[in-house]
């Protein structure tokens, strides 16, 4: 969080998620981000987000965007946030934003990430001030803090993140996570992924006290992409698994779960199917609390 600088002149952060505090007249502030810095004369009101971390962060702060991406074709908004998005217009998909739809909403702020949307930055900046995080998912608090900075609610987001950390410590003790290894598995069409301690859900399990194997051969995104015959890499004492969109028929889920019976998690009756929208797409403080709640429900 310290890597993201927010310079504010004469402004006050919101004190409650439900009632974000408006900036005082004449307030200006500057947000430093992955593509440079952006100055605001007032807190933006018509915001378009391009990815789920920014969407979660805004809603956690009590701010509803005018536009947001759907997860993918036929999948809509993240299910755990959909009820809070009445009036929010879809602007394409997370992997493929619709620039025309964004422009038609006449936003005064666009939020996205360099790792996913760098090629669109100049085009988007011609529409409205555009603030990009460095990452998406990995180092998830960066996205949350930067989103809050862009709407002048940095202090409130710090409080929300601290609440997630406190909740993780509490639940971790309750489920005796310390000393327990865990595997996070996402089945895909032809292979599967293991998620490491640097990913969103992996960092939450690490905060709970689980060991995901910090010294394993994780890639730059703290993941491993593996073929089905390497199912023995799913070696955690506890396994949390899912398929994109909750559709196991479109993935290797049945094939691999039919082979892994002797692995520690399944053999110990500790392999649990969890919600893809929260564990993989729901990147932010709202999603984090839901993940922690689910761990508590499954292991408490």
Helices and strands as residue ranges (DSSP letters): E 6-9, E 28-33, E 36-40, E 47-49, H 52-60, E 67-70, G 82-84, E 89-93, E 96-97, H 99-104, E 109-113, H 114-117, G 118-120, H 121-125, E 130-133, H 140-150, H 154-174, E 182-187, E 191-195, H 200-208, E 223-227, G 228-233, E 238-243, G 244-246, G 248-250, H 253-257, H 264-267, E 271-273, H 276-276, I 277-281, H 285-299
